[in-house]
Amino acid sequence: MEKIPEDAMMLLSFVNLKLRDYYKDIDEMCEDLGVCKDKIIEKLSSIDYEYDEGLNRFV
């Protein structure tokens, strides 16, 4: 299990980098890193970002 940032803005940057460079989608990333998809989505929605499947990033 990889440590992910607690701060929402740092998490946004971390997640979008991982999605852009290493993973085909959020499910693959969460499974590989051992993190909860729902927690990431909830944290990033608190700063008005949503996962866009077509772009494979939070916007």
mmCIF file as Biopython writes it, N, C-alpha, C and O atoms, coordinates in Angstrom:
data_model
#
loop_
_atom_site.group_PDB
_atom_site.id
_atom_site.type_symbol
_atom_site.label_atom_id
_atom_site.label_alt_id
_atom_site.label_comp_id
_atom_site.label_asym_id
_atom_site.label_entity_id
_atom_site.label_seq_id
_atom_site.pdbx_PDB_ins_code
_atom_site.Cartn_x
_atom_site.Cartn_y
_atom_site.Cartn_z
_atom_site.occupancy
_atom_site.B_iso_or_equiv
_atom_site.auth_seq_id
_atom_site.auth_asym_id
_atom_site.pdbx_PDB_model_num
ATOM 1   N N  . MET A ? 1  ? 0.843   -1.183 0.000   1.0 0.0 1  A 1 
ATOM 2   C CA . MET A ? 1  ? 0.000   0.000  0.000   1.0 0.0 1  A 1 
ATOM 3   C C  . MET A ? 1  ? 0.887   1.245  0.000   1.0 0.0 1  A 1 
ATOM 4   O O  . MET A ? 1  ? 1.727   1.432  0.880   1.0 0.0 1  A 1 
ATOM 5   N N  . GLU A ? 2  ? 0.682   2.062  -0.981  1.0 0.0 2  A 1 
ATOM 6   C CA . GLU A ? 2  ? 1.472   3.289  -1.105  1.0 0.0 2  A 1 
ATOM 7   C C  . GLU A ? 2  ? 0.823   4.401  -0.289  1.0 0.0 2  A 1 
ATOM 8   O O  . GLU A ? 2  ? -0.401  4.517  -0.236  1.0 0.0 2  A 1 
ATOM 9   N N  . LYS A ? 3  ? 1.658   5.209  0.340   1.0 0.0 3  A 1 
ATOM 10  C CA . LYS A ? 3  ? 1.158   6.368  1.086   1.0 0.0 3  A 1 
ATOM 11  C C  . LYS A ? 3  ? 0.748   7.435  0.083   1.0 0.0 3  A 1 
ATOM 12  O O  . LYS A ? 3  ? 1.517   7.802  -0.806  1.0 0.0 3  A 1 
ATOM 13  N N  . ILE A ? 4  ? -0.474  7.924  0.240   1.0 0.0 4  A 1 
ATOM 14  C CA . ILE A ? 4  ? -0.959  8.972  -0.651  1.0 0.0 4  A 1 
ATOM 15  C C  . ILE A ? 4  ? -1.125  10.259 0.154   1.0 0.0 4  A 1 
ATOM 16  O O  . ILE A ? 4  ? -1.342  10.205 1.365   1.0 0.0 4  A 1 
ATOM 17  N N  . PRO A ? 5  ? -1.026  11.396 -0.492  1.0 0.0 5  A 1 
ATOM 18  C CA . PRO A ? 5  ? -1.137  12.676 0.220   1.0 0.0 5  A 1 
ATOM 19  C C  . PRO A ? 5  ? -2.502  12.859 0.901   1.0 0.0 5  A 1 
ATOM 20  O O  . PRO A ? 5  ? -3.537  12.458 0.369   1.0 0.0 5  A 1 
ATOM 21  N N  . GLU A ? 6  ? -2.476  13.464 2.076   1.0 0.0 6  A 1 
ATOM 22  C CA . GLU A ? 6  ? -3.705  13.780 2.808   1.0 0.0 6  A 1 
ATOM 23  C C  . GLU A ? 6  ? -4.327  15.079 2.303   1.0 0.0 6  A 1 
ATOM 24  O O  . GLU A ? 6  ? -5.550  15.192 2.228   1.0 0.0 6  A 1 
ATOM 25  N N  . ASP A ? 7  ? -3.500  16.050 1.959   1.0 0.0 7  A 1 
ATOM 26  C CA . ASP A ? 7  ? -3.971  17.340 1.465   1.0 0.0 7  A 1 
ATOM 27  C C  . ASP A ? 7  ? -4.656  17.147 0.113   1.0 0.0 7  A 1 
ATOM 28  O O  . ASP A ? 7  ? -4.108  16.493 -0.775  1.0 0.0 7  A 1 
ATOM 29  N N  . ALA A ? 8  ? -5.852  17.714 -0.043  1.0 0.0 8  A 1 
ATOM 30  C CA . ALA A ? 8  ? -6.643  17.500 -1.255  1.0 0.0 8  A 1 
ATOM 31  C C  . ALA A ? 8  ? -5.934  17.987 -2.522  1.0 0.0 8  A 1 
ATOM 32  O O  . ALA A ? 8  ? -5.967  17.299 -3.542  1.0 0.0 8  A 1 
ATOM 33  N N  . MET A ? 9  ? -5.303  19.144 -2.476  1.0 0.0 9  A 1 
ATOM 34  C CA . MET A ? 9  ? -4.619  19.663 -3.671  1.0 0.0 9  A 1 
ATOM 35  C C  . MET A ? 9  ? -3.401  18.813 -4.027  1.0 0.0 9  A 1 
ATOM 36  O O  . MET A ? 9  ? -3.132  18.577 -5.205  1.0 0.0 9  A 1 
ATOM 37  N N  . MET A ? 10 ? -2.672  18.357 -3.028  1.0 0.0 10 A 1 
ATOM 38  C CA . MET A ? 10 ? -1.534  17.469 -3.287  1.0 0.0 10 A 1 
ATOM 39  C C  . MET A ? 10 ? -2.029  16.117 -3.817  1.0 0.0 10 A 1 
ATOM 40  O O  . MET A ? 10 ? -1.411  15.520 -4.698  1.0 0.0 10 A 1 
ATOM 41  N N  . LEU A ? 11 ? -3.138  15.650 -3.272  1.0 0.0 11 A 1 
ATOM 42  C CA . LEU A ? 11 ? -3.726  14.396 -3.741  1.0 0.0 11 A 1 
ATOM 43  C C  . LEU A ? 11 ? -4.140  14.517 -5.204  1.0 0.0 11 A 1 
ATOM 44  O O  . LEU A ? 11 ? -3.924  13.596 -5.991  1.0 0.0 11 A 1 
ATOM 45  N N  . LEU A ? 12 ? -4.728  15.640 -5.565  1.0 0.0 12 A 1 
ATOM 46  C CA . LEU A ? 12 ? -5.126  15.874 -6.958  1.0 0.0 12 A 1 
ATOM 47  C C  . LEU A ? 12 ? -3.924  15.756 -7.891  1.0 0.0 12 A 1 
ATOM 48  O O  . LEU A ? 12 ? -3.986  15.063 -8.906  1.0 0.0 12 A 1 
ATOM 49  N N  . SER A ? 13 ? -2.852  16.420 -7.549  1.0 0.0 13 A 1 
ATOM 50  C CA . SER A ? 13 ? -1.647  16.378 -8.370  1.0 0.0 13 A 1 
ATOM 51  C C  . SER A ? 13 ? -1.082  14.957 -8.444  1.0 0.0 13 A 1 
ATOM 52  O O  . SER A ? 13 ? -0.721  14.486 -9.523  1.0 0.0 13 A 1 
ATOM 53  N N  . PHE A ? 14 ? -1.008  14.287 -7.314  1.0 0.0 14 A 1 
ATOM 54  C CA . PHE A ? 14 ? -0.489  12.925 -7.228  1.0 0.0 14 A 1 
ATOM 55  C C  . PHE A ? 14 ? -1.306  11.966 -8.092  1.0 0.0 14 A 1 
ATOM 56  O O  . PHE A ? 14 ? -0.754  11.211 -8.892  1.0 0.0 14 A 1 
ATOM 57  N N  . VAL A ? 15 ? -2.635  12.007 -7.919  1.0 0.0 15 A 1 
ATOM 58  C CA . VAL A ? 15 ? -3.520  11.090 -8.625  1.0 0.0 15 A 1 
ATOM 59  C C  . VAL A ? 15 ? -3.491  11.345 -10.135 1.0 0.0 15 A 1 
ATOM 60  O O  . VAL A ? 15 ? -3.402  10.403 -10.923 1.0 0.0 15 A 1 
ATOM 61  N N  . ASN A ? 16 ? -3.563  12.599 -10.530 1.0 0.0 16 A 1 
ATOM 62  C CA . ASN A ? 16 ? -3.549  12.884 -11.970 1.0 0.0 16 A 1 
ATOM 63  C C  . ASN A ? 16 ? -2.222  12.488 -12.612 1.0 0.0 16 A 1 
ATOM 64  O O  . ASN A ? 16 ? -2.206  12.037 -13.758 1.0 0.0 16 A 1 
ATOM 65  N N  . LEU A ? 17 ? -1.129  12.646 -11.909 1.0 0.0 17 A 1 
ATOM 66  C CA . LEU A ? 17 ? 0.176   12.201 -12.431 1.0 0.0 17 A 1 
ATOM 67  C C  . LEU A ? 17 ? 0.177   10.685 -12.607 1.0 0.0 17 A 1 
ATOM 68  O O  . LEU A ? 17 ? 0.588   10.177 -13.650 1.0 0.0 17 A 1 
ATOM 69  N N  . LYS A ? 18 ? -0.280  9.970  -11.589 1.0 0.0 18 A 1 
ATOM 70  C CA . LYS A ? 18 ? -0.319  8.501  -11.665 1.0 0.0 18 A 1 
ATOM 71  C C  . LYS A ? 18 ? -1.224  8.035  -12.808 1.0 0.0 18 A 1 
ATOM 72  O O  . LYS A ? 18 ? -0.869  7.127  -13.560 1.0 0.0 18 A 1 
ATOM 73  N N  . LEU A ? 19 ? -2.400  8.667  -12.932 1.0 0.0 19 A 1 
ATOM 74  C CA . LEU A ? 19 ? -3.319  8.278  -13.995 1.0 0.0 19 A 1 
ATOM 75  C C  . LEU A ? 19 ? -2.732  8.581  -15.370 1.0 0.0 19 A 1 
ATOM 76  O O  . LEU A ? 19 ? -2.867  7.775  -16.290 1.0 0.0 19 A 1 
ATOM 77  N N  . ARG A ? 20 ? -2.098  9.706  -15.516 1.0 0.0 20 A 1 
ATOM 78  C CA . ARG A ? 20 ? -1.527  10.102 -16.811 1.0 0.0 20 A 1 
ATOM 79  C C  . ARG A ? 20 ? -0.362  9.192  -17.209 1.0 0.0 20 A 1 
ATOM 80  O O  . ARG A ? 20 ? -0.264  8.771  -18.362 1.0 0.0 20 A 1 
ATOM 81  N N  . ASP A ? 21 ? 0.508   8.895  -16.261 1.0 0.0 21 A 1 
ATOM 82  C CA . ASP A ? 21 ? 1.763   8.216  -16.602 1.0 0.0 21 A 1 
ATOM 83  C C  . ASP A ? 21 ? 1.778   6.703  -16.410 1.0 0.0 21 A 1 
ATOM 84  O O  . ASP A ? 21 ? 2.594   6.015  -17.025 1.0 0.0 21 A 1 
ATOM 85  N N  . TYR A ? 22 ? 0.888   6.170  -15.565 1.0 0.0 22 A 1 
ATOM 86  C CA . TYR A ? 22 ? 1.039   4.764  -15.202 1.0 0.0 22 A 1 
ATOM 87  C C  . TYR A ? 22 ? -0.197  3.874  -15.336 1.0 0.0 22 A 1 
ATOM 88  O O  . TYR A ? 22 ? -0.057  2.657  -15.457 1.0 0.0 22 A 1 
ATOM 89  N N  . TYR A ? 23 ? -1.392  4.443  -15.319 1.0 0.0 23 A 1 
ATOM 90  C CA . TYR A ? 23 ? -2.588  3.595  -15.238 1.0 0.0 23 A 1 
ATOM 91  C C  . TYR A ? 23 ? -3.625  3.945  -16.293 1.0 0.0 23 A 1 
ATOM 92  O O  . TYR A ? 23 ? -3.792  5.106  -16.667 1.0 0.0 23 A 1 
ATOM 93  N N  . LYS A ? 24 ? -4.328  2.900  -16.771 1.0 0.0 24 A 1 
ATOM 94  C CA . LYS A ? 24 ? -5.361  3.112  -17.799 1.0 0.0 24 A 1 
ATOM 95  C C  . LYS A ? 24 ? -6.656  3.661  -17.216 1.0 0.0 24 A 1 
ATOM 96  O O  . LYS A ? 24 ? -7.446  4.274  -17.934 1.0 0.0 24 A 1 
ATOM 97  N N  . ASP A ? 25 ? -6.884  3.445  -15.913 1.0 0.0 25 A 1 
ATOM 98  C CA . ASP A ? 25 ? -8.073  4.010  -15.268 1.0 0.0 25 A 1 
ATOM 99  C C  . ASP A ? 25 ? -7.907  4.025  -13.753 1.0 0.0 25 A 1 
ATOM 100 O O  . ASP A ? 25 ? -6.943  3.485  -13.212 1.0 0.0 25 A 1 
ATOM 101 N N  . ILE A ? 26 ? -8.861  4.652  -13.087 1.0 0.0 26 A 1 
ATOM 102 C CA . ILE A ? 26 ? -8.779  4.813  -11.640 1.0 0.0 26 A 1 
ATOM 103 C C  . ILE A ? 26 ? -8.873  3.480  -10.904 1.0 0.0 26 A 1 
ATOM 104 O O  . ILE A ? 26 ? -8.254  3.307  -9.854  1.0 0.0 26 A 1 
ATOM 105 N N  . ASP A ? 27 ? -9.640  2.538  -11.445 1.0 0.0 27 A 1 
ATOM 106 C CA . ASP A ? 27 ? -9.768  1.236  -10.795 1.0 0.0 27 A 1 
ATOM 107 C C  . ASP A ? 27 ? -8.432  0.504  -10.753 1.0 0.0 27 A 1 
ATOM 108 O O  . ASP A ? 27 ? -8.061  -0.064 -9.726  1.0 0.0 27 A 1 
ATOM 109 N N  . GLU A ? 28 ? -7.715  0.520  -11.866 1.0 0.0 28 A 1 
ATOM 110 C CA . GLU A ? 28 ? -6.403  -0.127 -11.930 1.0 0.0 28 A 1 
ATOM 111 C C  . GLU A ? 28 ? -5.439  0.547  -10.945 1.0 0.0 28 A 1 
ATOM 112 O O  . GLU A ? 28 ? -4.693  -0.134 -10.241 1.0 0.0 28 A 1 
ATOM 113 N N  . MET A ? 29 ? -5.455  1.873  -10.900 1.0 0.0 29 A 1 
ATOM 114 C CA . MET A ? 29 ? -4.568  2.596  -9.994  1.0 0.0 29 A 1 
ATOM 115 C C  . MET A ? 29 ? -4.858  2.240  -8.537  1.0 0.0 29 A 1 
ATOM 116 O O  . MET A ? 29 ? -3.941  1.934  -7.774  1.0 0.0 29 A 1 
ATOM 117 N N  . CYS A ? 30 ? -6.124  2.279  -8.158  1.0 0.0 30 A 1 
ATOM 118 C CA . CYS A ? 30 ? -6.491  2.006  -6.770  1.0 0.0 30 A 1 
ATOM 119 C C  . CYS A ? 30 ? -6.149  0.581  -6.361  1.0 0.0 30 A 1 
ATOM 120 O O  . CYS A ? 30 ? -5.674  0.342  -5.251  1.0 0.0 30 A 1 
ATOM 121 N N  . GLU A ? 31 ? -6.391  -0.361 -7.260  1.0 0.0 31 A 1 
ATOM 122 C CA . GLU A ? 31 ? -6.054  -1.757 -6.964  1.0 0.0 31 A 1 
ATOM 123 C C  . GLU A ? 31 ? -4.549  -1.918 -6.787  1.0 0.0 31 A 1 
ATOM 124 O O  . GLU A ? 31 ? -4.102  -2.562 -5.838  1.0 0.0 31 A 1 
ATOM 125 N N  . ASP A ? 32 ? -3.780  -1.348 -7.679  1.0 0.0 32 A 1 
ATOM 126 C CA . ASP A ? 32 ? -2.331  -1.482 -7.627  1.0 0.0 32 A 1 
ATOM 127 C C  . ASP A ? 32 ? -1.731  -0.793 -6.398  1.0 0.0 32 A 1 
ATOM 128 O O  . ASP A ? 32 ? -0.812  -1.323 -5.773  1.0 0.0 32 A 1 
ATOM 129 N N  . LEU A ? 33 ? -2.247  0.375  -6.056  1.0 0.0 33 A 1 
ATOM 130 C CA . LEU A ? 33 ? -1.709  1.133  -4.925  1.0 0.0 33 A 1 
ATOM 131 C C  . LEU A ? 33 ? -2.319  0.714  -3.589  1.0 0.0 33 A 1 
ATOM 132 O O  . LEU A ? 33 ? -1.822  1.099  -2.530  1.0 0.0 33 A 1 
ATOM 133 N N  . GLY A ? 34 ? -3.391  -0.073 -3.635  1.0 0.0 34 A 1 
ATOM 134 C CA . GLY A ? 34 ? -4.037  -0.514 -2.405  1.0 0.0 34 A 1 
ATOM 135 C C  . GLY A ? 34 ? -4.753  0.612  -1.683  1.0 0.0 34 A 1 
ATOM 136 O O  . GLY A ? 34 ? -4.726  0.696  -0.455  1.0 0.0 34 A 1 
ATOM 137 N N  . VAL A ? 35 ? -5.400  1.488  -2.467  1.0 0.0 35 A 1 
ATOM 138 C CA . VAL A ? 35 ? -6.129  2.617  -1.880  1.0 0.0 35 A 1 
ATOM 139 C C  . VAL A ? 35 ? -7.607  2.522  -2.223  1.0 0.0 35 A 1 
ATOM 140 O O  . VAL A ? 35 ? -7.992  1.854  -3.183  1.0 0.0 35 A 1 
ATOM 141 N N  . CYS A ? 36 ? -8.422  3.189  -1.438  1.0 0.0 36 A 1 
ATOM 142 C CA . CYS A ? 36 ? -9.873  3.161  -1.624  1.0 0.0 36 A 1 
ATOM 143 C C  . CYS A ? 36 ? -10.311 4.217  -2.638  1.0 0.0 36 A 1 
ATOM 144 O O  . CYS A ? 36 ? -10.129 5.416  -2.428  1.0 0.0 36 A 1 
ATOM 145 N N  . LYS A ? 37 ? -10.879 3.753  -3.720  1.0 0.0 37 A 1 
ATOM 146 C CA . LYS A ? 37 ? -11.357 4.642  -4.778  1.0 0.0 37 A 1 
ATOM 147 C C  . LYS A ? 37 ? -12.374 5.644  -4.246  1.0 0.0 37 A 1 
ATOM 148 O O  . LYS A ? 37 ? -12.306 6.830  -4.571  1.0 0.0 37 A 1 
ATOM 149 N N  . ASP A ? 38 ? -13.310 5.180  -3.436  1.0 0.0 38 A 1 
ATOM 150 C CA . ASP A ? 38 ? -14.353 6.063  -2.913  1.0 0.0 38 A 1 
ATOM 151 C C  . ASP A ? 38 ? -13.775 7.186  -2.060  1.0 0.0 38 A 1 
ATOM 152 O O  . ASP A ? 38 ? -14.265 8.315  -2.110  1.0 0.0 38 A 1 
ATOM 153 N N  . LYS A ? 39 ? -12.748 6.894  -1.286  1.0 0.0 39 A 1 
ATOM 154 C CA . LYS A ? 39 ? -12.128 7.932  -0.451  1.0 0.0 39 A 1 
ATOM 155 C C  . LYS A ? 39 ? -11.443 8.991  -1.304  1.0 0.0 39 A 1 
ATOM 156 O O  . LYS A ? 39 ? -11.512 10.180 -0.992  1.0 0.0 39 A 1 
ATOM 157 N N  . ILE A ? 40 ? -10.782 8.567  -2.377  1.0 0.0 40 A 1 
ATOM 158 C CA . ILE A ? 40 ? -10.133 9.521  -3.282  1.0 0.0 40 A 1 
ATOM 159 C C  . ILE A ? 40 ? -11.192 10.396 -3.947  1.0 0.0 40 A 1 
ATOM 160 O O  . ILE A ? 40 ? -11.050 11.618 -3.996  1.0 0.0 40 A 1 
ATOM 161 N N  . ILE A ? 41 ? -12.247 9.775  -4.454  1.0 0.0 41 A 1 
ATOM 162 C CA . ILE A ? 41 ? -13.315 10.521 -5.121  1.0 0.0 41 A 1 
ATOM 163 C C  . ILE A ? 41 ? -13.960 11.514 -4.148  1.0 0.0 41 A 1 
ATOM 164 O O  . ILE A ? 41 ? -14.214 12.663 -4.509  1.0 0.0 41 A 1 
ATOM 165 N N  . GLU A ? 42 ? -14.220 11.073 -2.930  1.0 0.0 42 A 1 
ATOM 166 C CA . GLU A ? 42 ? -14.831 11.943 -1.919  1.0 0.0 42 A 1 
ATOM 167 C C  . GLU A ? 42 ? -13.923 13.123 -1.571  1.0 0.0 42 A 1 
ATOM 168 O O  . GLU A ? 42 ? -14.381 14.263 -1.496  1.0 0.0 42 A 1 
ATOM 169 N N  . LYS A ? 43 ? -12.646 12.845 -1.360  1.0 0.0 43 A 1 
ATOM 170 C CA . LYS A ? 43 ? -11.692 13.901 -0.996  1.0 0.0 43 A 1 
ATOM 171 C C  . LYS A ? 43 ? -11.581 14.934 -2.112  1.0 0.0 43 A 1 
ATOM 172 O O  . LYS A ? 43 ? -11.578 16.136 -1.847  1.0 0.0 43 A 1 
ATOM 173 N N  . LEU A ? 44 ? -11.489 14.474 -3.355  1.0 0.0 44 A 1 
ATOM 174 C CA . LEU A ? 44 ? -11.325 15.403 -4.472  1.0 0.0 44 A 1 
ATOM 175 C C  . LEU A ? 44 ? -12.634 16.118 -4.825  1.0 0.0 44 A 1 
ATOM 176 O O  . LEU A ? 44 ? -12.606 17.225 -5.362  1.0 0.0 44 A 1 
ATOM 177 N N  . SER A ? 45 ? -13.756 15.506 -4.533  1.0 0.0 45 A 1 
ATOM 178 C CA . SER A ? 45 ? -15.024 16.210 -4.759  1.0 0.0 45 A 1 
ATOM 179 C C  . SER A ? 45 ? -15.184 17.356 -3.757  1.0 0.0 45 A 1 
ATOM 180 O O  . SER A ? 45 ? -15.913 18.313 -4.019  1.0 0.0 45 A 1 
ATOM 181 N N  . SER A ? 46 ? -14.509 17.260 -2.619  1.0 0.0 46 A 1 
ATOM 182 C CA . SER A ? 46 ? -14.579 18.340 -1.623  1.0 0.0 46 A 1 
ATOM 183 C C  . SER A ? 46 ? -13.915 19.622 -2.126  1.0 0.0 46 A 1 
ATOM 184 O O  . SER A ? 46 ? -14.159 20.701 -1.585  1.0 0.0 46 A 1 
ATOM 185 N N  . ILE A ? 47 ? -13.078 19.506 -3.159  1.0 0.0 47 A 1 
ATOM 186 C CA . ILE A ? 47 ? -12.469 20.694 -3.780  1.0 0.0 47 A 1 
ATOM 187 C C  . ILE A ? 47 ? -12.977 20.854 -5.223  1.0 0.0 47 A 1 
ATOM 188 O O  . ILE A ? 47 ? -12.322 21.461 -6.070  1.0 0.0 47 A 1 
ATOM 189 N N  . ASP A ? 48 ? -14.157 20.291 -5.466  1.0 0.0 48 A 1 
ATOM 190 C CA . ASP A ? 48 ? -14.876 20.439 -6.739  1.0 0.0 48 A 1 
ATOM 191 C C  . ASP A ? 48 ? -14.191 19.802 -7.946  1.0 0.0 48 A 1 
ATOM 192 O O  . ASP A ? 48 ? -14.225 20.355 -9.045  1.0 0.0 48 A 1 
ATOM 193 N N  . TYR A ? 49 ? -13.571 18.641 -7.744  1.0 0.0 49 A 1 
ATOM 194 C CA . TYR A ? 49 ? -12.998 17.878 -8.849  1.0 0.0 49 A 1 
ATOM 195 C C  . TYR A ? 49 ? -13.713 16.551 -8.948  1.0 0.0 49 A 1 
ATOM 196 O O  . TYR A ? 49 ? -14.026 15.924 -7.937  1.0 0.0 49 A 1 
ATOM 197 N N  . GLU A ? 50 ? -13.973 16.121 -10.186 1.0 0.0 50 A 1 
ATOM 198 C CA . GLU A ? 50 ? -14.623 14.848 -10.455 1.0 0.0 50 A 1 
ATOM 199 C C  . GLU A ? 50 ? -13.779 14.057 -11.438 1.0 0.0 50 A 1 
ATOM 200 O O  . GLU A ? 50 ? -13.076 14.622 -12.275 1.0 0.0 50 A 1 
ATOM 201 N N  . TYR A ? 51 ? -13.864 12.734 -11.319 1.0 0.0 51 A 1 
ATOM 202 C CA . TYR A ? 51 ? -13.132 11.867 -12.244 1.0 0.0 51 A 1 
ATOM 203 C C  . TYR A ? 51 ? -13.834 11.846 -13.598 1.0 0.0 51 A 1 
ATOM 204 O O  . TYR A ? 51 ? -15.038 11.600 -13.673 1.0 0.0 51 A 1 
ATOM 205 N N  . ASP A ? 52 ? -13.089 12.100 -14.655 1.0 0.0 52 A 1 
ATOM 206 C CA . ASP A ? 52 ? -13.591 12.043 -16.025 1.0 0.0 52 A 1 
ATOM 207 C C  . ASP A ? 52 ? -12.986 10.797 -16.676 1.0 0.0 52 A 1 
ATOM 208 O O  . ASP A ? 52 ? -11.787 10.747 -16.948 1.0 0.0 52 A 1 
ATOM 209 N N  . GLU A ? 53 ? -13.838 9.790  -16.923 1.0 0.0 53 A 1 
ATOM 210 C CA . GLU A ? 53 ? -13.353 8.530  -17.498 1.0 0.0 53 A 1 
ATOM 211 C C  . GLU A ? 53 ? -12.727 8.722  -18.866 1.0 0.0 53 A 1 
ATOM 212 O O  . GLU A ? 53 ? -11.715 8.094  -19.176 1.0 0.0 53 A 1 
ATOM 213 N N  . GLY A ? 54 ? -13.306 9.571  -19.681 1.0 0.0 54 A 1 
ATOM 214 C CA . GLY A ? 54 ? -12.790 9.796  -21.022 1.0 0.0 54 A 1 
ATOM 215 C C  . GLY A ? 54 ? -11.395 10.396 -21.027 1.0 0.0 54 A 1 
ATOM 216 O O  . GLY A ? 54 ? -10.560 10.049 -21.863 1.0 0.0 54 A 1 
ATOM 217 N N  . LEU A ? 55 ? -11.151 11.295 -20.089 1.0 0.0 55 A 1 
ATOM 218 C CA . LEU A ? 55 ? -9.837  11.929 -19.985 1.0 0.0 55 A 1 
ATOM 219 C C  . LEU A ? 55 ? -8.891  11.168 -19.057 1.0 0.0 55 A 1 
ATOM 220 O O  . LEU A ? 55 ? -7.681  11.398 -19.065 1.0 0.0 55 A 1 
ATOM 221 N N  . ASN A ? 56 ? -9.462  10.250 -18.251 1.0 0.0 56 A 1 
ATOM 222 C CA . ASN A ? 56 ? -8.710  9.499  -17.250 1.0 0.0 56 A 1 
ATOM 223 C C  . ASN A ? 56 ? -7.953  10.442 -16.316 1.0 0.0 56 A 1 
ATOM 224 O O  . ASN A ? 56 ? -6.756  10.288 -16.073 1.0 0.0 56 A 1 
ATOM 225 N N  . ARG A ? 57 ? -8.696  11.423 -15.804 1.0 0.0 57 A 1 
ATOM 226 C CA . ARG A ? 57 ? -8.105  12.353 -14.845 1.0 0.0 57 A 1 
ATOM 227 C C  . ARG A ? 57 ? -9.219  13.067 -14.096 1.0 0.0 57 A 1 
ATOM 228 O O  . ARG A ? 57 ? -10.386 13.008 -14.483 1.0 0.0 57 A 1 
ATOM 229 N N  . PHE A ? 58 ? -8.842  13.739 -13.024 1.0 0.0 58 A 1 
ATOM 230 C CA . PHE A ? 58 ? -9.805  14.551 -12.282 1.0 0.0 58 A 1 
ATOM 231 C C  . PHE A ? 58 ? -9.785  15.945 -12.845 1.0 0.0 58 A 1 
ATOM 232 O O  . PHE A ? 58 ? -8.724  16.544 -13.021 1.0 0.0 58 A 1 
ATOM 233 N N  . VAL A ? 59 ? -10.970 16.462 -13.129 1.0 0.0 59 A 1 
ATOM 234 C CA . VAL A ? 59 ? -11.115 17.810 -13.700 1.0 0.0 59 A 1 
ATOM 235 C C  . VAL A ? 59 ? -12.133 18.607 -12.921 1.0 0.0 59 A 1 
ATOM 236 O O  . VAL A ? 59 ? -12.393 19.765 -13.250 1.0 0.0 59 A 1 
#
